[in-house]
Amino acid sequence: MADYDVIVVGAGNAALAAAVSAREQGAARVLVLEKATEALRGGNTHYSGGLFRFAFENPEQLRPLVPDAEKEFPGFFADVPPYSYDSFWADLQRVTEGRTDPELAKILIGRSYDTVCWMKEQGIEMEPAIMLGGVRIGDKVKWTSGAVIRAVHEGVGLSRMWFDIAQQREVEIQYRTRAHKLIQDGKGRVTGVTVQGPDGVRDLSAGAVVLGCGGFESSPAWRARYLGRPWDMAKVRGTAYNTGDGLRMAFEAGAVPYGQYTGCHSTPIDADAPPFGDRELTDKTNRLTYPHSVMLNNRGQRFADEGEDFHLYTYAKMGGIILNQPGGVAYQLFDEEVIPLLEPRYSTGTPIVADTLEALVKKLPLDTDQALQTVAEYQERAGRDGWDPMKKDALRTKGLNPDKTNWARKLEKPPFYAYAVTGGITFTFGGVHVTERGEVLSVGYEPIAGLYACGEMVGGLFAYNYPGGSGLVSGAVFGKIAGAGAAKA
Ligand SMILES: Cc1cc2nc3c(=O)[nH]c(=O)nc-3n(C[C@H](O)[C@H](O)[C@H](O)COP(=O)(O)OP(=O)(O)OC[C@H]3O[C@@H](n4cnc5c(N)ncnc54)[C@H](O)[C@@H]3O)c2cc1C
């Protein structure tokens, strides 16, 4: 008899969803391998904002998830716009420039609501996501579409709740235990894992193995190989442990690579953020109110349309755009008028402040003459009337390169503020190819018996960009599927 029915590699949202799902589907002995120490457990999930994007036709469908929402946000269920299957589909298609795999997208979107409900049933507590999913103007909150619910206590809470649930379901967890190699029998079936832990190297056998151990964002060597320069030097927003181990093991077992290997999720973060995520600060180094800023690189030039869309539809590519500027830095300039709109996360940083725009620019370590000219040109073409942060207001510049196509307001009200930012990598888009049952496909396009994958390891869903809040739901959807498939195998 095998040592375990199912071994799950990794201990983030996807892996723990898989482990709990495997138990639910009848696997008696489920083992989770976590490479990190207990203190550093939980992968990127711990650092996340805990935001969930899922499709729902009627906001009343949110009531079972957040029954107390109206205590804090009166009228919540009336104010939240519905987010249909078609809207999620259109957003995913748009931001990935049509490169999302339609079969995988169908699974993600079609099962998103049911899976979030399943998470709730398992014991994941949720609340309205005011910081990421809402814009507060005075005492009114405008909820964005699709991503309005998050885990209580964000990623820290989500990770803790998953570990508690796994323990209640008698899932065994081995910390500081790194999966090193997949064991295969003579027919190629995966029958276990060679692990390295505190007691040395061991072979563990299992009926099936689920890989949920993240992408390669934390390895500079892998980043250099697939993403190229300057990604090897990027700061990592989350865990240090996602170094491509699962992908390497899967390839060695014959898996076919899938998805955009040159692509990743990367966001604007504080230029002084640490090299890897901070367990306490988690995602609070993000700097995402740039649609209401003017962004300059250190040559004093604008380089992106800050107002292309709401930040949840551009932030995952904006980090890469910033990282590719000279020195990998940029400055977000604001005036006092928009300071009430700044995400609370800006409070973890210290802005440079001045009474005039000119004085502010002169305080920044960039090409001053060019920056003064860039700002003057922007001010000349920017407007005043019709500015509306609650919608894409089409208040735009004309004739700049690049133009700012929404929220192009003149910066007029002193004082003026600048925040220095860089691009931090979140996770990578390249992965393995999974079937609708979560099985990993081989280079011969046949499922590798006994091998399943979920979470960041699933390639093909995201390319170029990503709609905010999709990663955790994708992890849970494919984790639940993979765990169930592994239990049955
Ligand atoms: C700062 C930040 C904020 C984010 N905010 C959001 C958000 O609000 N909403 C959203 O949807 N997404 C968000 N994301 C993305 C989201 O966190 C990830 O997509 C998701 O957590 C990935 O889950 P996962 O289980 O695939 O990987 P992870 O949670 O990263 O888990 C991978 C696990 O594998 C382990 N591991 C790695 N190698 C091995 C090995 N060889 N052996 C054993 N274990 C191994 C790791 O230690 C870890 O436990 C955010 C990410 C970051 C970094």
The ligand as an SDF file (V2000), in Angstrom:
LIG
                    3D

 53 58  0  0  0  0  0  0  0  0999 V2000
    1.6550   40.8160   -2.7940 C   0  0  0  0  0  0  0  0  0  0  0  0
    0.6650   39.9540   -3.5320 C   0  0  0  0  0  0  0  0  0  0  0  0
   -0.6850   40.3280   -3.5640 C   0  0  0  0  0  0  0  0  0  0  0  0
   -1.6010   39.5270   -4.2600 C   0  0  0  0  0  0  0  0  0  0  0  0
   -2.9360   39.8400   -4.1790 N   0  0  0  0  0  0  0  0  0  0  0  0
   -3.8420   39.0290   -4.7820 C   0  0  0  0  0  0  0  0  0  0  0  0
   -5.2330   39.2320   -4.6170 C   0  0  0  0  0  0  0  0  0  0  0  0
   -5.6780   40.1010   -3.8440 O   0  0  0  0  0  0  0  0  0  0  0  0
   -6.0960   38.4190   -5.3050 N   0  0  0  0  0  0  0  0  0  0  0  0
   -5.6470   37.4140   -6.1090 C   0  0  0  0  0  0  0  0  0  0  0  0
   -6.4540   36.7180   -6.7130 O   0  0  0  0  0  0  0  0  0  0  0  0
   -4.3250   37.1620   -6.2430 N   0  0  0  0  0  0  0  0  0  0  0  0
   -3.4120   37.9260   -5.5790 C   0  0  0  0  0  0  0  0  0  0  0  0
   -2.0930   37.6440   -5.6870 N   0  0  0  0  0  0  0  0  0  0  0  0
   -1.6950   36.4660   -6.4720 C   0  0  0  0  0  0  0  0  0  0  0  0
   -1.9770   35.2290   -5.6270 C   0  0  0  0  0  0  0  0  0  0  0  0
   -1.4470   35.4150   -4.3510 O   0  0  0  0  0  0  0  0  0  0  0  0
   -1.3770   34.0120   -6.2380 C   0  0  0  0  0  0  0  0  0  0  0  0
   -1.8300   33.8700   -7.5500 O   0  0  0  0  0  0  0  0  0  0  0  0
   -1.8020   32.7820   -5.4480 C   0  0  0  0  0  0  0  0  0  0  0  0
   -1.5840   32.9570   -4.0700 O   0  0  0  0  0  0  0  0  0  0  0  0
   -1.0240   31.5960   -5.9340 C   0  0  0  0  0  0  0  0  0  0  0  0
   -1.4190   30.4860   -5.1730 O   0  0  0  0  0  0  0  0  0  0  0  0
   -0.6460   29.1490   -5.3220 P   0  0  0  0  0  0  0  0  0  0  0  0
   -1.2300   28.2490   -4.2950 O   0  0  0  0  0  0  0  0  0  0  0  0
   -0.5800   28.7160   -6.7290 O   0  0  0  0  0  0  0  0  0  0  0  0
    0.8670   29.5200   -4.9320 O   0  0  0  0  0  0  0  0  0  0  0  0
    1.4750   29.9940   -3.5310 P   0  0  0  0  0  0  0  0  0  0  0  0
    0.4450   30.5800   -2.6380 O   0  0  0  0  0  0  0  0  0  0  0  0
    2.6410   30.8580   -3.8520 O   0  0  0  0  0  0  0  0  0  0  0  0
    1.9720   28.6530   -2.8830 O   0  0  0  0  0  0  0  0  0  0  0  0
    3.0690   27.9250   -3.3970 C   0  0  0  0  0  0  0  0  0  0  0  0
    3.5210   26.9780   -2.3050 C   0  0  0  0  0  0  0  0  0  0  0  0
    4.4690   26.0350   -2.8060 O   0  0  0  0  0  0  0  0  0  0  0  0
    5.5340   25.9070   -1.8850 C   0  0  0  0  0  0  0  0  0  0  0  0
    6.6570   25.3010   -2.6060 N   0  0  0  0  0  0  0  0  0  0  0  0
    7.3960   25.8180   -3.6220 C   0  0  0  0  0  0  0  0  0  0  0  0
    8.2950   24.8920   -4.0400 N   0  0  0  0  0  0  0  0  0  0  0  0
    8.1050   23.7790   -3.2820 C   0  0  0  0  0  0  0  0  0  0  0  0
    8.7150   22.4970   -3.2260 C   0  0  0  0  0  0  0  0  0  0  0  0
    9.7290   22.1380   -4.0340 N   0  0  0  0  0  0  0  0  0  0  0  0
    8.2710   21.5960   -2.3060 N   0  0  0  0  0  0  0  0  0  0  0  0
    7.2710   21.9080   -1.4370 C   0  0  0  0  0  0  0  0  0  0  0  0
    6.6590   23.1190   -1.4440 N   0  0  0  0  0  0  0  0  0  0  0  0
    7.0750   24.0390   -2.3650 C   0  0  0  0  0  0  0  0  0  0  0  0
    5.6980   27.3050   -1.3630 C   0  0  0  0  0  0  0  0  0  0  0  0
    6.4530   27.3600   -0.1780 O   0  0  0  0  0  0  0  0  0  0  0  0
    4.2200   27.6710   -1.1420 C   0  0  0  0  0  0  0  0  0  0  0  0
    3.7390   27.1240    0.0450 O   0  0  0  0  0  0  0  0  0  0  0  0
   -1.1630   38.3810   -4.9600 C   0  0  0  0  0  0  0  0  0  0  0  0
    0.1800   38.0000   -4.9000 C   0  0  0  0  0  0  0  0  0  0  0  0
    1.0860   38.7690   -4.1800 C   0  0  0  0  0  0  0  0  0  0  0  0
    2.5180   38.2990   -4.0940 C   0  0  0  0  0  0  0  0  0  0  0  0
  1  2  1  0
  2  3  1  0
  2 52  2  0
  3  4  2  0
  4  5  1  0
  4 50  1  0
  5  6  2  0
  6  7  1  0
  6 13  1  0
  7  8  2  0
  7  9  1  0
  9 10  1  0
 10 11  2  0
 10 12  1  0
 12 13  2  0
 13 14  1  0
 14 15  1  0
 14 50  1  0
 15 16  1  0
 16 17  1  0
 16 18  1  0
 18 19  1  0
 18 20  1  0
 20 21  1  0
 20 22  1  0
 22 23  1  0
 23 24  1  0
 24 25  2  0
 24 26  1  0
 24 27  1  0
 27 28  1  0
 28 29  2  0
 28 30  1  0
 28 31  1  0
 31 32  1  0
 32 33  1  0
 33 34  1  0
 33 48  1  0
 34 35  1  0
 35 36  1  0
 35 46  1  0
 36 37  1  0
 36 45  1  0
 37 38  2  0
 38 39  1  0
 39 40  1  0
 39 45  2  0
 40 41  1  0
 40 42  2  0
 42 43  1  0
 43 44  2  0
 44 45  1  0
 46 47  1  0
 46 48  1  0
 48 49  1  0
 50 51  2  0
 51 52  1  0
 52 53  1  0
M  END
$$$$
